[in-house]
């Protein structure tokens, strides 16, 4: 049973998704792989993207570079803060 209302509520917005890129060769390859798996009964699990071709090492190197830049930024902030504290002490002494 619906509750009567003076105001109309909006219906949920539906989106018409259209992929931007379609590769028929890749689709055909996936279809052949599925057919082969059905014939032989074997399943081939695709490796996650981080485990393929050294992607994990590259990701680790990227995070290490980011952390080194944040360390230098933290040191710079501490030096500026120390200078400000020393100036304030000099002014109020």
Rosetta blueprint (number, residue, H / E / L):
1 X L
2 X L
3 X L
4 X L
5 X L
6 X L
7 X L
8 X L
9 X L
10 X L
11 X L
12 X L
13 X L
14 X L
15 X L
16 X L
17 X L
18 X L
19 X L
20 X L
21 X L
22 X L
23 X L
24 X H
25 X H
26 X H
27 X H
28 X H
29 X H
30 X H
31 X H
32 X H
33 X H
34 X H
35 X H
36 X H
37 X H
38 X H
39 X H
40 X H
41 X L
42 X L
43 X L
44 X L
45 X L
46 X L
47 X L
48 X L
49 X H
50 X H
51 X H
52 X L
53 X L
54 X L
55 X H
56 X H
57 X H
58 X H
59 X H
60 X H
61 X H
62 X H
63 X H
64 X H
65 X H
66 X H
67 X H
68 X H
69 X H
70 X H
71 X H
72 X H
73 X H
74 X H
75 X H
76 X H
77 X H
78 X H
79 X H
80 X H
81 X H
82 X H
83 X H
84 X H
85 X H
86 X H
87 X H
88 X H
89 X H
90 X H
91 X H
92 X H
93 X L
